[in-house]
Amino acid sequence: RYSEELELEDAVHTAILTLKEGFEGQMTADNIEIGLCNEQGFRRLAPAEVKDYLANII
C-alpha cells in the first residue's frame, strides 16, 4: 500500500484504511487523530478535517 510517491491525500487515505482493519467499533473524528509531518513541522488535523477524510472512506 505504501509508496514513496504517494500524495498526501492518498497517504492519509491509506493510513485510515490500515487503522480501520484493526479498529474495534466505529471510527469517528472524536476517537482518532491524524498528524502530518513535513518541512514546516508537525500539525494535528482538526476534527472537521478528520471527518472529511472519514466521509470519503466509510
C-alpha positions in Angstrom: 0.0 0.0 0.0 2.7 2.4 0.9 4.9 4.1 -1.7 7.3 7.0 -1.5 5.4 8.6 -4.4 2.1 8.8 -2.5 0.4 12.1 -2.5 -0.8 13.5 0.9 -4.4 12.6 0.3 -3.6 9.1 -0.7 -1.2 8.6 2.3 -3.9 9.7 4.7 -6.5 7.5 3.0 -4.1 4.5 3.2 -3.4 5.2 6.9 -7.1 5.4 7.7 -7.8 2.1 5.8 -4.9 0.4 7.7 -6.2 1.7 11.0 -9.7 0.6 10.2 -8.6 -3.1 9.7 -7.8 -3.4 13.4 -10.2 -0.9 14.9 -13.0 -2.1 17.1 -16.1 0.0 16.9 -16.9 2.9 14.6 -14.1 5.3 13.6 -15.1 9.0 14.1 -13.3 12.3 14.3 -13.8 12.1 18.1 -11.8 8.8 18.6 -8.9 9.0 16.1 -6.3 11.7 15.4 -4.3 12.2 12.3 -1.0 14.1 12.3 1.0 15.4 9.4 4.7 16.0 9.3 6.5 17.9 6.6 9.2 20.5 6.1 7.2 23.1 8.0 6.9 20.8 11.0 4.2 18.7 12.6 0.5 19.5 12.9 -2.6 17.6 14.0 -5.6 17.7 11.8 -8.7 19.4 13.2 -11.7 17.1 13.9 -13.5 18.6 10.9 -10.6 17.7 8.6 -10.6 14.1 10.0 -14.3 13.9 9.5 -13.9 14.9 5.8 -11.3 12.1 5.3 -13.5 9.6 7.1 -16.5 10.6 4.9 -14.6 9.5 1.8 -13.8 6.1 3.3 -16.8 4.9 5.2 
